[in-house]
Amino acid sequence: MVHPEVLVVGAGPVGLTAAIELRRRGVACRIIDPLLEPPQYAKAVGIQPRTLEVFESMGLLRHILDAAIQMRGQIVYVNGDEVARLELSLPGDVPFEFIGLPQYETERILTEYLATFGTTIERGTKLTAFEQDDDGVVATVTGADGDDTVRTQYLLGCDGAHSVVRKGLGLTFEGGAFVEQYMLGDVEVDWSMPRGYGIRSMHQTDGETDDLLVCIPLPGRRRYRMSMLVPSDLAGTGTPAADKIAHGFEAGPKPELSHIQAVLDRLSPEPTRASNLRWSSVFRISHRIVDSYGRGRVFVAGDAAHIHPPTGAQGMNTGIQDAHNLAWKVALAVSGAAASDLLDSYDAERRPVGEEVVGRTVRSAREGIGAGSSDPDYVIRREAQLLISYADSPIVAQPESNAALTPGSRAPDARGLTRAAVAFPLRLFTLLAGRNHTLLLYADESVDARGLELLEAAATSVEAATQGLVDTYLVASPSADVGETVLPLVRDRDGEFAHAYGAEGSAAFVVRPDGYLGFRQSPVAVDGLTEYLKSTFR
């Protein structure tokens, strides 16, 4: 494929997510990466509950869970004493919890899944230049056979902190760098710490931390990704210049097992011996964000758009959700079905998220996760990325007064749904796992034959207004008299849907492909529903 509809630059988790979501929707794309082989280090290791919801909708969940370890919590030590124990348990309305998985395993699973769509990574190929006009982008890519000119409709820059795409767009990348340097190592230890718990051990003098050990559990027996302050014999010299992006692994000598053991000897909660060093590195941390997530037909996502401390495992997850947000919009644009301003909503929705994550992770790196809040439920939902809201988005409807669930919020799951010919109850998320928007029409026992006709008319109007790119379900209370409907019918046997969505009488909910509520209305009015859809569909 010489001239794809979309060119994805960068084959990390963010670029792979974008490519998969495009290919799922039939978009012809190429994905290139300058590395001849994928990196085999555990750069990012935490996957949030919200990202697991994304992976479920993509059809990847089983493969991810098969390879992962559950992250159960964190135990904090100061000067050898346990001072806190955080349990990473989520309320019952959230379908998934936190897991640990090395980034190279995440990339392997994504790469193998992408290949099922007939798309493979073009390795050893880099973007060297691009220009865009009103009709598309002309990119120059360089590989083993020299330069190649690629004409494409859209270019997605998922190419990391030193992004060629970001620089080519002339975007600013404001922020700074931490003075401290750290070292990482992937090791096994023989201690008796509980499985699935992270360990944060600090030495403090007069309340100031002067020595640090952070251990994140990985799949395997007593295997951890450990990070700690770098010793003097491995430290680089000088402070990075303000305009230099010092983020990621440093060139130079790598930590040896003896360096890690020395820190364990000082800070481990119990005597232990490290072994089986799989990889190690020295790294620096910067915090920066772009002034725009895209211009024209070119966009940036992931580390190309935002970099920050790894505290709380927010980086890769935020990038994957950038790609998940962007890809369905680009796919609609490629097909000609998108409203003229749809792609502008990517920056409007995701840049505020990036700004919040950068600011929060910088604070968390200094003060600890949850500092500044006394509400543990709020903290855990925020760290799980379940509180992201697009309420101010130009493609989200204004909320109704006193609505229990407002447009722009994450669409919650609901259990106990039943439908004909299915022996076991369903979850709502199984209905939202397609490639399209989903229209959920609700009816309770107050809806009569005329009301049912109105709901069916709404479904017909939505299908016409969106070129058939919306999946529709009628969700009905157990006693609602709707058995003669021509719509796919699901019964809310346990009332979880009505409770989670604040549904009563007749109601309409539009859930976007990325799992966010775009519109709600009660009672249903066809004109209002179709008018809302004009913000997304041509």
Legacy VTK file of the C-alpha trace (Angstrom):
# vtk DataFile Version 3.0
C-alpha trace
ASCII
DATASET POLYDATA
POINTS 538 float
0.000 0.000 0.000
1.914 3.025 -1.259
-0.688 5.710 -0.624
-2.814 4.855 2.429
-5.772 6.810 3.695
-3.928 7.355 7.006
-0.216 7.182 7.855
0.547 6.350 11.502
4.035 7.304 12.668
5.248 5.310 15.675
4.476 1.711 16.626
4.314 1.912 20.396
1.049 1.277 22.237
-0.426 4.581 21.077
0.302 4.146 17.375
-0.783 0.515 17.473
-4.081 1.457 19.126
-4.718 4.080 16.465
-3.902 1.661 13.645
-6.129 -1.083 15.075
-9.079 1.257 15.513
-8.664 2.518 11.959
-8.382 -0.976 10.491
-11.413 -2.154 12.494
-13.359 0.497 10.608
-11.976 -0.466 7.224
-9.539 2.432 6.864
-6.427 1.676 4.811
-3.409 2.689 6.852
0.351 2.242 7.079
2.221 2.231 10.376
5.953 2.938 10.399
8.626 2.913 13.078
12.377 3.616 12.839
13.318 0.794 15.239
14.248 -2.494 13.589
13.025 -4.431 16.632
10.480 -3.512 19.321
12.069 -2.488 22.646
12.188 -5.225 25.270
12.042 -3.137 28.431
9.147 -2.513 30.786
8.893 1.228 30.265
5.199 1.404 31.212
3.807 -1.348 33.400
0.426 -0.236 34.755
-2.866 -0.533 32.889
-5.829 1.359 34.303
-9.419 0.101 34.596
-10.569 2.625 31.994
-7.966 1.350 29.516
-9.184 -2.202 30.131
-12.629 -0.987 29.103
-11.041 0.352 25.920
-9.311 -2.973 25.290
-12.613 -4.798 25.829
-14.313 -2.658 23.197
-11.416 -3.355 20.822
-11.698 -7.127 21.310
-8.375 -7.441 23.140
-9.321 -7.923 26.755
-8.779 -11.676 27.070
-5.273 -11.485 25.639
-4.316 -8.616 27.943
-5.644 -10.286 31.091
-4.021 -13.610 30.212
-0.592 -11.957 30.291
-1.054 -9.632 33.284
-0.888 -9.564 37.071
-3.489 -7.830 39.218
-2.224 -4.724 41.005
-3.732 -5.031 44.474
-2.304 -1.999 46.229
0.763 -0.234 47.560
2.582 -0.431 50.876
4.548 2.644 51.946
7.538 2.587 54.292
9.419 5.523 55.803
12.701 4.882 57.583
11.872 1.174 57.811
8.385 1.538 59.273
5.133 0.871 57.412
3.214 4.154 57.357
0.439 3.498 54.833
-1.236 0.714 52.899
-3.370 1.600 49.862
-5.819 -1.007 48.634
-6.549 -0.687 44.922
-10.118 -1.896 45.199
-12.805 -0.289 43.080
-16.554 0.016 43.706
-18.841 -2.661 42.332
-20.073 -0.533 39.436
-16.595 -0.645 37.804
-16.011 -3.833 35.784
-12.206 -3.989 35.967
-9.422 -3.268 38.418
-5.748 -2.339 37.980
-3.266 -4.680 36.311
0.472 -4.792 35.687
1.891 -5.721 32.291
5.284 -4.817 30.790
4.955 -2.443 27.858
6.664 -4.855 25.483
3.938 -7.414 26.228
1.232 -4.827 25.594
2.912 -3.983 22.298
3.201 -7.663 21.362
-0.504 -8.251 21.893
-1.466 -5.119 19.966
0.926 -5.974 17.126
-0.431 -9.501 16.771
-4.001 -8.205 16.773
-3.205 -5.566 14.154
-1.795 -8.307 11.922
-5.209 -10.023 11.887
-6.412 -7.025 9.859
-3.638 -7.558 7.315
-1.466 -4.684 8.581
2.093 -5.089 9.819
4.565 -2.555 11.150
7.055 -1.238 8.606
10.156 -1.297 10.793
13.357 0.522 9.978
11.252 3.215 8.311
11.130 6.781 9.574
9.296 9.963 8.698
11.711 12.612 7.464
9.432 15.376 6.183
5.815 16.214 5.411
3.667 18.957 3.945
-0.093 19.296 3.971
-2.739 21.081 1.956
-6.525 21.195 2.014
-6.823 17.758 0.430
-4.187 15.698 2.199
-0.610 15.224 3.378
2.520 14.422 1.379
5.066 12.649 3.576
8.616 11.521 2.894
9.529 8.268 4.622
12.993 6.745 4.578
13.731 3.041 4.856
16.307 0.506 3.755
15.533 1.198 0.104
15.815 4.971 0.413
13.187 7.696 0.342
9.532 7.089 -0.464
6.853 9.706 -1.083
3.510 8.922 0.530
0.273 10.732 -0.238
-2.276 10.296 2.537
-5.434 11.942 3.799
-4.287 12.168 7.425
-1.052 11.825 9.376
-1.025 10.695 13.012
2.112 11.399 15.043
2.450 8.758 17.760
6.231 9.011 17.698
7.135 9.792 21.289
8.733 12.569 23.284
11.117 13.537 20.483
8.326 13.534 17.888
9.245 14.404 14.310
5.578 15.121 13.635
5.294 17.586 16.516
8.419 19.412 15.376
7.231 19.424 11.760
3.963 21.040 12.807
5.859 23.715 14.732
3.987 23.006 17.958
5.362 24.359 21.208
6.178 21.855 23.974
6.328 23.914 27.132
7.417 22.584 30.507
10.539 21.596 32.389
12.645 18.728 33.656
13.296 17.148 37.024
16.831 17.648 38.298
16.889 14.139 39.755
18.001 11.156 37.707
16.651 7.682 38.343
17.608 4.155 37.506
15.325 1.308 36.549
15.791 -2.420 36.772
13.664 -5.498 36.078
14.598 -8.049 38.756
13.358 -10.876 40.958
13.634 -10.826 44.752
13.229 -13.499 47.423
11.238 -11.474 49.947
7.827 -12.305 51.450
5.960 -9.130 50.431
2.338 -9.895 49.399
1.823 -10.648 45.714
0.438 -7.838 43.597
1.393 -4.996 45.961
3.727 -2.194 44.986
6.351 -1.184 47.510
7.388 2.435 48.084
10.172 2.768 50.634
11.751 6.099 51.538
14.421 7.398 53.835
13.623 10.840 55.159
15.615 13.383 57.110
13.676 16.189 58.757
10.683 15.250 56.621
12.579 15.431 53.309
13.044 12.306 51.182
16.720 11.701 50.405
16.574 8.044 49.332
13.850 6.200 47.445
12.884 2.717 46.264
9.717 2.009 44.227
8.886 -1.588 43.265
6.041 -2.314 40.809
4.947 -5.969 40.536
5.225 -7.680 37.157
3.901 -11.040 35.947
6.071 -13.836 37.309
7.220 -14.945 40.763
8.362 -12.009 42.899
9.326 -10.051 39.811
9.340 -6.239 39.949
10.196 -3.180 37.908
12.252 -1.205 40.446
13.123 2.471 40.288
15.426 4.413 42.568
17.686 7.451 42.664
20.737 6.986 40.518
24.101 6.485 42.269
26.875 8.989 41.674
28.927 6.650 39.487
26.070 6.397 36.960
24.745 9.941 37.118
25.104 12.223 34.152
26.604 15.634 34.647
24.808 18.930 34.582
21.185 19.982 34.405
19.406 19.729 31.036
18.915 22.994 29.202
15.429 24.438 29.436
14.799 23.796 25.723
16.140 20.220 25.770
13.618 17.436 26.144
15.352 15.217 28.708
12.804 12.449 29.029
13.358 8.736 28.928
16.361 6.467 28.933
19.810 7.989 28.985
22.795 6.865 26.972
25.791 5.689 28.947
26.540 2.993 31.547
23.582 0.879 32.642
22.920 -0.096 36.251
24.180 -3.510 37.272
22.635 -5.886 39.751
25.035 -4.609 42.409
23.630 -1.070 42.067
20.099 -2.316 42.669
21.192 -4.588 45.514
22.854 -1.660 47.264
19.548 0.227 47.345
17.680 -2.873 48.516
20.192 -3.273 51.318
19.380 0.255 52.460
15.622 0.435 51.868
14.038 -3.003 51.447
11.334 -3.651 54.082
13.046 -6.966 54.822
16.429 -8.496 53.915
16.312 -9.754 50.340
18.525 -10.690 47.427
17.902 -9.475 43.864
18.530 -11.765 40.902
17.823 -12.278 37.202
18.334 -8.709 35.980
16.500 -8.648 32.638
17.260 -5.035 31.732
18.205 -1.754 33.355
18.649 1.893 32.484
19.188 5.401 33.800
16.434 7.840 32.937
15.290 11.417 33.357
11.799 12.868 33.698
10.372 15.945 32.011
6.893 17.441 32.082
5.652 19.146 28.931
2.518 19.567 26.832
1.870 20.861 23.330
-0.104 23.991 22.538
-2.334 22.033 20.151
-3.025 18.342 19.516
-3.222 18.899 15.790
-3.289 21.272 12.878
-5.147 20.667 9.663
-4.834 17.009 8.741
-1.958 16.192 11.096
-2.346 15.183 14.745
-0.180 14.149 17.696
-1.002 11.694 20.474
0.672 10.106 23.485
4.195 11.223 24.390
4.309 13.322 21.228
1.685 15.527 22.902
2.385 15.201 26.635
5.159 13.870 28.868
5.227 13.736 32.645
6.364 11.670 35.636
5.297 8.007 35.591
3.566 8.404 38.969
0.273 6.526 38.988
0.908 4.875 35.599
-0.915 7.621 33.705
1.253 8.130 30.614
0.682 5.115 28.354
-2.946 4.920 29.422
-3.546 8.557 28.544
-1.870 8.036 25.167
-3.920 4.940 24.357
-7.064 6.895 25.156
-5.844 9.775 22.958
-5.633 7.327 20.067
-8.977 5.749 20.899
-10.621 9.182 20.878
-8.971 10.271 17.629
-9.240 7.145 15.482
-13.033 6.891 15.237
-13.214 10.552 14.266
-10.551 10.174 11.586
-12.324 7.065 10.292
-15.567 9.012 9.901
-13.667 11.786 8.125
-12.037 9.316 5.729
-15.430 7.826 4.879
-16.918 11.252 4.202
-19.498 10.829 6.975
-17.965 13.281 9.486
-19.324 16.730 10.238
-16.984 19.463 9.047
-15.726 20.345 12.546
-15.611 16.850 14.053
-11.822 16.556 14.070
-11.517 19.833 15.963
-13.085 18.063 18.930
-9.949 15.935 19.395
-7.931 18.871 20.712
-10.921 20.287 22.576
-11.451 17.014 24.434
-7.991 15.549 24.914
-5.725 18.539 25.544
-7.494 19.440 28.825
-7.019 15.817 29.880
-3.315 16.028 29.067
-2.943 19.269 30.988
-4.612 17.770 34.057
-2.504 14.601 33.926
0.755 16.526 33.571
-0.060 18.793 36.494
-1.312 15.969 38.707
1.598 13.597 38.094
4.116 16.349 38.841
2.351 16.986 42.157
2.081 13.258 42.876
5.784 12.763 42.214
6.544 15.324 44.902
3.749 14.728 47.399
2.429 11.212 46.718
-0.695 9.939 44.957
-3.862 11.345 46.480
-2.204 14.299 48.165
-4.672 17.133 48.567
-7.806 14.953 48.698
-9.369 13.222 51.681
-11.856 11.217 49.585
-10.345 7.794 48.778
-13.187 6.894 46.378
-12.523 10.036 44.362
-8.766 9.437 44.323
-9.059 5.826 43.180
-11.566 6.670 40.430
-9.380 9.544 39.259
-6.253 7.389 39.136
-8.282 4.724 37.296
-9.113 7.426 34.694
-12.839 6.958 35.241
-13.612 10.633 35.953
-12.573 12.099 32.603
-15.323 14.350 31.274
-15.880 15.952 27.879
-18.762 18.095 29.120
-17.325 21.195 27.414
-16.795 19.458 24.070
-18.395 20.972 20.962
-19.803 17.539 20.058
-21.416 16.850 23.428
-24.987 17.944 24.146
-25.741 20.310 26.979
-26.910 18.477 30.114
-30.504 18.359 31.222
-31.213 19.866 34.607
-30.920 17.413 37.489
-29.734 14.619 35.182
-28.107 11.730 37.052
-25.632 11.140 34.236
-24.510 14.110 32.175
-23.304 14.075 28.554
-19.535 14.025 28.330
-19.223 11.495 31.160
-17.981 7.952 30.785
-20.941 5.715 29.950
-21.226 3.268 32.861
-21.659 -0.467 32.572
-24.810 -2.255 33.768
-25.288 -5.925 34.581
-28.329 -8.179 34.658
-29.533 -7.449 31.127
-31.422 -10.225 29.352
-32.484 -10.833 25.778
-34.279 -13.540 23.864
-32.326 -16.684 22.971
-29.507 -15.876 25.418
-29.389 -18.167 28.449
-27.320 -15.933 30.740
-27.517 -12.266 31.764
-25.470 -9.751 29.760
-23.465 -6.630 30.571
-24.228 -3.401 28.780
-20.604 -3.115 27.629
-21.071 -6.216 25.462
-23.552 -4.152 23.425
-21.139 -1.214 23.173
-18.214 -3.199 21.771
-18.864 -2.403 18.127
-17.266 0.191 15.862
-20.196 2.609 15.786
-22.107 4.976 17.998
-24.826 3.253 20.001
-28.338 4.606 20.528
-29.902 3.235 23.710
-33.649 3.858 23.811
-35.277 3.229 27.190
-38.859 2.357 27.996
-40.477 1.575 31.331
-44.005 0.392 32.119
-45.438 3.876 31.499
-44.644 3.693 27.777
-47.751 2.749 25.781
-48.167 1.669 22.149
-47.922 5.265 20.944
-44.766 5.769 22.950
-43.239 2.637 21.435
-44.031 3.927 17.946
-42.200 7.145 18.804
-39.120 5.219 19.956
-39.097 3.182 16.753
-39.518 6.350 14.702
-36.533 7.839 16.524
-34.433 4.803 15.604
-35.470 5.110 11.941
-34.634 8.820 11.857
-31.223 8.232 13.459
-30.366 5.539 10.936
-31.181 7.918 8.080
-29.305 10.840 9.655
-26.113 8.827 10.221
-25.927 6.679 7.076
-26.602 3.639 9.236
-23.527 4.220 11.438
-25.402 3.915 14.732
-26.331 0.646 16.445
-29.679 0.820 18.244
-31.086 -1.140 21.208
-34.302 -0.814 23.099
-33.601 -1.286 26.806
-36.852 -1.958 28.630
-37.868 -2.466 32.227
-39.096 -5.981 33.036
-42.777 -4.979 32.961
-42.691 -2.631 29.952
-45.190 -3.719 27.284
-42.813 -3.611 24.306
-42.686 -7.254 23.277
-43.925 -6.473 19.753
-41.099 -4.039 18.978
-39.060 -4.413 15.801
-35.973 -3.067 17.569
-33.340 -5.313 19.183
-34.776 -5.705 22.677
-32.860 -5.998 25.937
-34.568 -6.213 29.313
-33.167 -4.370 32.308
-33.947 -7.290 34.605
-32.240 -5.953 37.732
-32.795 -2.253 37.110
-29.054 -1.515 36.970
-29.323 0.334 33.678
-32.159 2.552 34.885
-30.215 3.322 38.061
-26.867 4.022 36.371
-28.364 6.168 33.600
-31.153 7.811 35.587
-33.647 6.464 33.062
-37.408 6.624 33.470
-40.397 6.891 31.164
-38.965 7.087 27.661
-35.371 8.189 27.216
-32.617 8.260 24.612
-28.874 7.962 25.187
-26.194 8.207 22.505
-22.936 6.492 23.474
-19.921 7.289 21.333
-17.499 4.630 20.042
-14.980 5.631 22.736
-17.486 4.868 25.489
-18.560 8.400 26.437
-22.118 9.647 26.621
-22.712 12.267 23.952
-26.419 12.903 24.391
-29.327 12.144 26.694
-32.970 13.087 26.422
-36.144 12.322 28.347
-38.819 12.123 27.095
-37.655 11.284 23.590
-38.099 13.925 20.882
-36.951 12.888 17.410
-35.987 16.382 16.242
-33.687 17.034 19.198
-31.976 13.697 18.741
-31.292 14.125 15.030
-30.220 17.737 15.522
-27.577 16.641 18.042
-26.155 14.103 15.603
-25.348 16.888 13.121
-22.390 17.843 15.326
-20.792 14.481 14.492
-22.272 13.263 11.209
-22.409 15.054 7.894
LINES 1 539
538 0 1 2 3 4 5 6 7 8 9 10 11 12 13 14 15 16 17 18 19 20 21 22 23 24 25 26 27 28 29 30 31 32 33 34 35 36 37 38 39 40 41 42 43 44 45 46 47 48 49 50 51 52 53 54 55 56 57 58 59 60 61 62 63 64 65 66 67 68 69 70 71 72 73 74 75 76 77 78 79 80 81 82 83 84 85 86 87 88 89 90 91 92 93 94 95 96 97 98 99 100 101 102 103 104 105 106 107 108 109 110 111 112 113 114 115 116 117 118 119 120 121 122 123 124 125 126 127 128 129 130 131 132 133 134 135 136 137 138 139 140 141 142 143 144 145 146 147 148 149 150 151 152 153 154 155 156 157 158 159 160 161 162 163 164 165 166 167 168 169 170 171 172 173 174 175 176 177 178 179 180 181 182 183 184 185 186 187 188 189 190 191 192 193 194 195 196 197 198 199 200 201 202 203 204 205 206 207 208 209 210 211 212 213 214 215 216 217 218 219 220 221 222 223 224 225 226 227 228 229 230 231 232 233 234 235 236 237 238 239 240 241 242 243 244 245 246 247 248 249 250 251 252 253 254 255 256 257 258 259 260 261 262 263 264 265 266 267 268 269 270 271 272 273 274 275 276 277 278 279 280 281 282 283 284 285 286 287 288 289 290 291 292 293 294 295 296 297 298 299 300 301 302 303 304 305 306 307 308 309 310 311 312 313 314 315 316 317 318 319 320 321 322 323 324 325 326 327 328 329 330 331 332 333 334 335 336 337 338 339 340 341 342 343 344 345 346 347 348 349 350 351 352 353 354 355 356 357 358 359 360 361 362 363 364 365 366 367 368 369 370 371 372 373 374 375 376 377 378 379 380 381 382 383 384 385 386 387 388 389 390 391 392 393 394 395 396 397 398 399 400 401 402 403 404 405 406 407 408 409 410 411 412 413 414 415 416 417 418 419 420 421 422 423 424 425 426 427 428 429 430 431 432 433 434 435 436 437 438 439 440 441 442 443 444 445 446 447 448 449 450 451 452 453 454 455 456 457 458 459 460 461 462 463 464 465 466 467 468 469 470 471 472 473 474 475 476 477 478 479 480 481 482 483 484 485 486 487 488 489 490 491 492 493 494 495 496 497 498 499 500 501 502 503 504 505 506 507 508 509 510 511 512 513 514 515 516 517 518 519 520 521 522 523 524 525 526 527 528 529 530 531 532 533 534 535 536 537
